[in-house]
Amino acid sequence: MKTGAPIIAQERATQDTKTSAKRRLADPRLAPWQRLVLDIISLNLGFLLAYWLRYHAGIGGEVTDDNYLALGEYLPIQLGLTVTLAAVYTATGLYSRKTKASLLEEVSSITSGSSFGMLLFLALVFLFRGLAYSRGLFLMAWVLIMSLLILSRICQRLYTAYQRSKGVGVKRVLVVGSGQLARAVMHVLSTEPGLGYSLVGFLEDGQQMNGGSSRFRSLGKLPEVEDALRTHDVDEIIVAVPSYPREFFSEIMEICEKNGVAFKMVPDLYELSLSSLNVDDLRGIPLIGAKEVSIQGFNLATKRVVDVMVAAFIMVILSPLWLLLALIIKLNSTGPVYFRQTRLGKGGKPFTAFKFRSMHEKAEAELVQLMDKNEANGPIFKIRNDPRITGVGKFLRRTSLDELPQLINVLKGEMSLIGPRPPIPSEVEQYEPWHLKRLDTAPGLTGLWQVSGRSELPFDEMVMLDIYYIENWSLGMDVKILLRTIPAVITGKGAY
């Protein structure tokens, strides 16, 4: 009995671990068919609500007896609209599990899908049935259907976030590798909690990470992969080690299979695409070519028009705040209201950048004495408790309001609303050759790295995000970054 007790306890512990892992890996997201059913319920509810508002609440004008239609006469229309919208949503990939779309992307898909589906259905209805049905009802149905579907998505995401906060559906991931490719993977894993991953750390493969330091947790060397799996309760491995022999990957796959751990790898080709290569195909035949800057030609003209319109609008709306901040700065400390500094723009062209002064008047002269306290990685200078910053300056920096005057630079064409951070000449002198690619476009007030960690990110990761932005720009990406800037400014996370 005594010898059997430890065995029984061990079996129970093993069973508890398996149960815990199974619960942790359970996907808290609804299945595609469940989302489809919820959407069908939501769009029918929206249609019925629109009918009530039009015919019973009198929204859109009183309905005369001659124009009144009973709900039963709308049932074929309601059924047809349900089938049409469900088909459009399915065709546009709204129920795909392969991609983990953001809420903004889902809202965009719902809006565009609902609009296209409604227009298509209305064209068919009025083509074959004339104007017998209320156009006001369809307009209200369109708005209500989109609103209810978006509300449903928000509720689903809140539920998923709640479950993941309890550890359900969160995969513990170990990254194998410590080079540029591994850093890119770990950055995404650590800054996108909605993907359902928890980064436990990485194994070093001999490559240097930001000069030997990293904000990510090192769990040892590459040969210790099996010990790391067991010690840290890993659910999945992502191998991001380029140029290793095939036997290396086969060995890790065998270790993962033996320990019941999922295996994924990032192909070598992706590391090349991080910098200068573009991958295309010719009827299934892969083609590799030089990747071009996407912010040029028509894209550049579009971005410029948006910059001028939005910057002018913000300056008008925030002009009272602008004047108030200028007065507070003047009263708080001696010196000018604005801080002027030479920065490098597109192609390394120098320009004078404007900011609200957040430091005392002789701050530049004291910089040399503080260089040994630099907390930033790479050629930039940052310290959390900079003694040169004034009391008002701390608030300005935390909220990024010190950069408000750079809207002047945007209107002058020296900067953009969104883009890489404008560097000073001394920083660029320390750049590695691949860092210079971030000068291929105009610098911005905010950017991809600013909404992905701000000053908490190592310099190399900042540059990688800037290059990704330059090579993959779209107007939709700019909108997403602007929307993500708002909570980043409000929380002040990573700002100092």
C-alpha positions in Angstrom: 0.0 0.0 0.0 2.8 2.4 0.8 4.6 1.8 -2.5 1.3 2.1 -4.3 0.4 5.5 -2.8 3.1 7.5 -4.6 2.2 5.8 -7.9 -1.5 6.7 -7.5 -0.6 10.3 -6.5 1.7 10.6 -9.5 -1.1 9.3 -11.8 -3.5 11.8 -10.4 -1.0 14.6 -10.8 -0.4 13.6 -14.4 -4.2 13.5 -15.0 -4.6 16.9 -13.4 -1.9 18.3 -15.7 -3.5 16.9 -18.8 -6.9 18.2 -17.7 -5.4 21.6 -17.0 -3.6 21.7 -20.4 -6.8 20.5 -22.2 -8.8 23.3 -20.5 -6.0 25.9 -21.3 -5.9 24.9 -24.9 -9.7 24.9 -25.4 -10.5 27.7 -27.9 -12.9 30.2 -26.2 -13.9 31.6 -29.5 -17.2 30.6 -31.0 -17.1 28.1 -33.9 -17.8 29.5 -37.4 -21.3 27.9 -37.5 -22.1 29.4 -34.1 -21.2 32.9 -35.3 -23.2 32.3 -38.5 -26.3 31.4 -36.4 -25.8 34.4 -34.1 -25.5 36.7 -37.2 -28.7 35.2 -38.7 -30.6 35.9 -35.5 -29.1 39.4 -35.3 -30.0 40.4 -38.9 -33.6 39.0 -38.5 -33.9 40.9 -35.2 -32.7 44.0 -37.0 -35.2 43.6 -39.8 -38.1 43.1 -37.4 -37.1 46.1 -35.3 -36.9 48.2 -38.5 -40.4 47.0 -39.4 -41.8 48.0 -36.0 -40.0 51.4 -36.2 -41.4 52.2 -39.7 -45.0 50.8 -39.4 -45.8 51.1 -35.7 -43.5 53.8 -34.3 -44.0 56.0 -37.3 -40.3 56.7 -37.8 -39.9 58.3 -41.3 -43.4 59.6 -41.4 -46.9 58.3 -40.7 -47.9 55.3 -42.8 -51.4 55.6 -44.5 -53.8 52.7 -44.7 -53.1 52.5 -48.5 -49.4 52.0 -47.9 -49.6 49.7 -44.9 -48.1 46.2 -45.4 -48.5 43.5 -42.8 -45.4 41.7 -41.5 -46.5 38.5 -43.2 -46.1 40.2 -46.6 -42.5 41.0 -45.7 -41.6 37.4 -44.7 -40.4 36.4 -48.2 -38.3 39.5 -48.3 -36.9 38.8 -44.9 -36.0 35.3 -45.8 -34.4 36.4 -49.1 -32.4 39.1 -47.3 -31.2 36.6 -44.7 -29.9 34.2 -47.4 -28.3 37.0 -49.4 -26.5 38.6 -46.4 -25.4 35.2 -45.0 -24.0 34.2 -48.4 -22.1 37.5 -48.7 -20.7 37.3 -45.2 -19.5 33.7 -45.9 -18.0 34.7 -49.3 -16.0 37.6 -47.8 -14.5 35.3 -45.1 -16.3 36.6 -42.1 -16.5 33.1 -40.7 -13.0 31.9 -41.5 -11.0 30.4 -38.7 -7.7 30.6 -40.6 -7.2 34.3 -40.0 -7.5 36.0 -36.6 -9.0 39.4 -37.7 -8.9 42.4 -35.4 -12.2 44.0 -34.3 -11.6 46.9 -36.7 -11.2 44.4 -39.6 -14.3 42.6 -38.6 -16.3 45.9 -38.4 -15.0 46.7 -41.9 -16.0 43.3 -43.2 -19.5 43.6 -41.7 -20.0 47.2 -43.0 -18.9 46.4 -46.5 -20.6 43.0 -46.6 -23.9 44.4 -45.3 -23.8 47.4 -47.7 -23.0 45.2 -50.7 -25.6 42.6 -49.8 -28.3 45.1 -49.1 -27.7 47.0 -52.4 -27.7 43.7 -54.3 -30.9 42.5 -52.7 -32.7 45.9 -53.1 -31.8 46.0 -56.8 -33.4 42.6 -57.2 -36.5 43.4 -55.1 -37.3 46.7 -56.8 -36.5 45.3 -60.2 -39.1 42.6 -59.9 -41.6 44.0 -57.4 -41.3 47.7 -58.1 -41.6 50.3 -55.2 -44.3 48.4 -53.2 -42.0 48.0 -50.2 -40.9 50.8 -47.9 -37.5 52.1 -48.8 -37.3 53.7 -45.3 -37.6 50.3 -43.7 -34.7 48.9 -45.7 -32.6 51.9 -44.8 -33.3 51.4 -41.1 -32.8 47.6 -41.4 -29.4 48.2 -43.0 -28.2 50.4 -40.1 -29.7 48.1 -37.4 -28.3 44.9 -38.9 -24.8 46.4 -39.0 -25.1 47.7 -35.5 -26.4 44.5 -34.0 -23.7 42.4 -35.8 -21.0 44.7 -34.6 -22.4 44.6 -31.0 -22.5 40.8 -31.2 -18.8 40.8 -32.3 -17.9 43.1 -29.4 -19.7 40.9 -26.9 -18.0 37.8 -28.3 -14.6 39.4 -28.0 -15.3 40.5 -24.4 -16.3 36.9 -23.6 -13.1 35.6 -25.2 -10.9 38.1 -23.4 -12.6 37.1 -20.1 -11.9 33.4 -20.7 -8.3 34.1 -21.7 -7.8 36.2 -18.6 -8.6 32.9 -16.7 -6.1 31.0 -18.8 -8.6 29.4 -21.2 -7.5 29.2 -24.8 -4.0 30.6 -24.2 -1.1 28.7 -25.7 2.2 28.9 -23.9 4.8 29.4 -26.7 8.5 28.9 -26.7 10.5 30.6 -29.5 13.6 28.9 -30.7 16.1 31.5 -32.0 17.5 34.8 -31.0 18.2 36.7 -34.2 16.2 39.3 -36.2 13.6 36.7 -37.3 13.0 35.5 -33.7 12.7 39.1 -32.5 9.9 39.7 -35.0 8.0 36.7 -33.9 8.4 37.5 -30.2 7.3 41.1 -30.7 4.0 40.0 -32.3 3.4 37.3 -29.6 4.0 39.8 -26.8 2.1 42.8 -28.2 -1.0 41.0 -29.7 -2.8 39.2 -26.7 -5.8 38.7 -28.9 -4.0 36.0 -30.8 -4.2 33.8 -27.8 -0.5 33.2 -27.2 1.6 33.6 -24.1 5.3 33.9 -24.7 7.3 32.0 -22.1 10.7 32.9 -23.5 13.2 31.9 -26.1 16.2 29.7 -26.6 19.4 31.2 -27.9 20.9 30.0 -31.1 24.2 31.9 -31.0 22.9 35.0 -32.8 23.2 38.3 -31.0 19.9 40.0 -29.9 20.2 43.7 -29.8 23.8 43.6 -28.9 23.3 40.7 -26.4 20.4 42.2 -24.4 16.7 41.6 -24.8 13.4 42.5 -23.2 12.4 38.8 -23.7 13.3 36.0 -21.3 16.1 33.7 -22.3 15.5 30.1 -21.1 18.9 28.8 -22.1 20.7 27.5 -25.2 19.3 25.7 -28.2 20.4 22.2 -27.1 18.3 22.6 -23.9 15.0 22.6 -25.9 13.6 19.3 -24.3 14.3 20.5 -20.8 12.7 23.8 -21.5 9.5 22.1 -22.8 9.1 20.1 -19.6 10.1 22.8 -17.2 7.9 25.6 -18.5 4.8 23.6 -19.5 5.1 24.6 -23.2 2.2 24.0 -25.6 3.8 25.1 -28.8 7.2 25.7 -30.3 7.9 28.3 -33.0 11.3 27.8 -34.6 12.7 31.0 -36.0 16.2 30.0 -36.8 17.3 30.6 -40.4 20.0 28.6 -42.3 20.0 25.5 -40.2 20.3 21.9 -41.7 17.2 19.9 -42.3 18.3 17.4 -39.6 18.0 20.2 -37.0 14.3 20.7 -37.7 13.6 17.0 -37.9 15.2 16.6 -34.4 13.1 19.3 -32.9 9.9 18.0 -34.5 10.7 14.6 -33.0 11.2 16.1 -29.5 7.9 18.0 -29.9 6.0 14.9 -30.9 7.4 12.9 -28.0 6.3 15.6 -25.5 2.9 16.3 -27.1 3.9 19.9 -28.1 2.8 21.5 -31.3 5.5 22.5 -33.8 5.6 25.5 -36.2 8.5 27.2 -38.0 9.0 30.4 -39.9 10.6 29.8 -43.3 13.9 31.4 -44.1 12.2 33.3 -46.9 10.3 35.4 -44.3 13.5 36.8 -42.9 14.5 38.0 -46.3 11.1 39.6 -46.8 11.6 41.6 -43.6 14.1 43.6 -45.5 14.3 43.8 -49.2 12.5 41.0 -50.9 9.0 40.5 -52.2 7.4 37.1 -52.7 5.0 36.6 -55.6 3.9 33.7 -57.7 3.4 32.8 -61.4 0.6 30.3 -61.6 1.9 28.6 -58.5 5.6 29.1 -59.3 7.2 31.3 -56.5 8.9 34.4 -57.7 11.3 36.6 -55.6 12.0 40.2 -56.4 13.1 43.4 -54.8 10.5 44.9 -52.5 9.6 48.5 -53.3 8.5 51.3 -51.0 4.7 51.3 -51.1 4.4 55.0 -50.2 5.0 56.5 -53.6 3.0 57.7 -56.7 -0.7 57.7 -56.1 -0.3 56.3 -52.6 2.0 59.2 -51.7 -0.5 61.7 -53.1 -3.4 60.1 -51.2 -1.4 60.1 -47.9 -0.4 63.8 -48.4 -4.0 64.9 -49.0 -5.2 63.1 -45.9 -2.3 64.6 -43.9 -3.2 68.1 -44.8 -6.9 67.7 -44.2 -6.6 65.9 -40.9 -3.7 68.1 -39.6 -5.6 71.3 -40.4 -8.8 70.0 -38.7 -6.9 69.0 -35.6 -5.2 72.3 -35.3 -8.5 74.2 -35.6 -10.3 71.9 -33.0 -7.4 71.9 -30.5 -6.5 75.6 -30.9 -7.9 76.5 -27.4 -5.9 73.6 -25.9 -2.8 74.7 -27.9 -3.0 78.3 -26.5 -3.7 77.0 -22.9 -0.6 74.7 -23.0 1.6 77.5 -24.4 0.5 79.8 -21.5 1.1 77.1 -18.8 4.6 76.3 -20.2 5.5 80.0 -20.2 4.3 80.4 -16.6 5.8 77.2 -15.3 9.5 77.8 -16.3 11.8 80.2 -18.0 12.5 79.8 -21.7 10.7 79.7 -25.0 7.3 77.9 -25.4 8.6 75.9 -28.4 11.6 73.6 -28.6 13.2 73.6 -32.0 15.5 70.8 -33.0 17.1 69.7 -36.3 15.7 66.3 -37.4 16.2 64.3 -40.5 13.3 63.6 -42.8 12.8 61.6 -46.0 16.0 60.8 -47.7 18.0 62.2 -44.7 17.0 65.8 -45.5 17.3 68.0 -42.4 14.4 70.1 -41.2 13.5 72.0 -38.0 11.0 70.1 -35.9 8.7 71.9 -33.4 7.7 70.6 -30.0 6.3 72.1 -26.8 9.2 72.6 -24.5 9.1 69.9 -21.8 12.6 70.4 -20.3 14.3 73.4 -18.7 16.2 75.9 -20.8 19.7 74.4 -20.4 18.7 70.8 -21.0 20.8 70.3 -24.2 24.0 71.3 -22.5 23.5 68.7 -19.7 22.9 65.7 -22.1 26.6 64.7 -22.1 26.6 64.3 -18.3 23.6 61.9 -18.5 24.7 59.6 -21.4 25.9 56.9 -19.0 22.4 56.6 -17.6 20.8 55.9 -21.0 18.1 53.2 -20.7 17.4 52.9 -24.4 18.8 50.3 -26.7 20.6 51.5 -29.8 21.5 55.0 -30.9 18.6 56.8 -29.2 18.7 58.4 -25.7 15.9 57.7 -23.1 15.8 57.6 -19.3 12.6 57.2 -17.3 13.3 59.9 -14.7 15.1 62.5 -16.7 16.0 65.3 -14.2 15.9 67.9 -17.1 12.1 67.5 -17.5 9.8 70.1 -15.9 6.7 69.3 -13.9 4.5 70.3 -16.8 6.8 68.5 -19.2 6.1 65.1 -17.5 2.4 65.5 -18.3 3.1 66.6 -21.8 5.4 63.7 -22.5 3.1 61.1 -20.9 0.2 62.3 -23.1 2.4 63.0 -26.1 0.9 66.6 -26.2 4.5 67.9 -26.5 4.5 66.8 -30.1 1.3 68.7 -31.0 3.3 71.6 -32.7 4.7 69.1 -35.2 1.3 69.5 -37.0 3.1 72.6 -38.4 5.7 70.3 -39.9 3.0 68.1 -41.3 1.4 71.1 -43.1 4.8 72.1 -44.4 5.3 68.6 -45.9 8.3 67.9 -43.7 6.5 65.2 -41.7 3.4 63.0 -42.0 0.7 62.2 -39.5 2.0 58.6 -39.5 5.5 57.3 -40.2 8.8 56.5 -38.5 10.2 58.6 -35.7 12.2 61.6 -37.0 15.8 61.0 -35.9 18.5 63.6 -35.0 21.7 63.6 -37.2 23.9 62.1 -34.4 21.6 59.1 -34.2 21.7 58.4 -37.9 25.5 58.5 -37.8 25.3 55.3 -35.6 22.8 53.5 -37.8 23.7 50.1 -39.3 23.1 50.0 -43.1 19.7 48.3 -42.8 18.5 51.0 -40.3 18.7 53.6 -43.1 15.6 52.1 -44.8 13.4 53.9 -42.3 14.4 57.2 -44.0 12.7 56.1 -47.2 9.5 58.0 -46.2 8.6 61.1 -44.3 8.7 60.8 -40.5 5.4 60.8 -38.5 3.8 62.1 -35.4 2.8 58.6 -34.6 3.6 55.2 -36.1 3.4 51.5 -35.9 6.0 51.1 -33.1 4.5 54.0 -31.1 1.3 52.0 -30.7 3.1 48.8 -30.1 5.1 49.6 -27.0 6.6 53.1 -27.5 9.8 53.6 -25.5 9.6 50.0 -24.1 10.7 48.5 -27.4 14.3 47.9 -28.3 15.6 50.1 -31.1 16.0 47.2 -33.6 12.3 46.3 -33.1 11.3 49.9 -33.7 13.2 49.9 -37.0 11.7 46.6 -38.1 8.2 47.9 -37.5 9.0 51.1 -39.4 10.3 49.1 -42.4 7.2 46.9 -42.3 5.1 50.0 -42.4 7.0 51.5 -45.3 6.8 48.3 -47.4 3.2 47.5 -46.6 1.5 50.9 -46.3 -2.2 51.2 -47.0 -4.8 53.9 -46.0 -6.5 51.3 -43.9 -3.3 50.7 -42.0 -3.0 54.5 -41.3 -6.6 54.5 -40.0 -5.8 51.5 -37.6 -2.7 53.2 -36.3 -4.6 56.5 -35.6 -7.3 54.6 -33.8 -4.7 52.7 -31.7 -2.9 55.9 -30.9 -5.8 57.2 -28.9 -5.7 54.5 -26.1 -1.9 54.6 -26.3 -1.9 58.3 -25.5 -4.6 58.0 -22.8 -2.9 55.2 -20.9 0.6 56.7 -21.4 2.0 53.2 -21.5 5.7 53.1 -22.5 6.0 56.9 -22.7 8.9 58.6 -20.9 
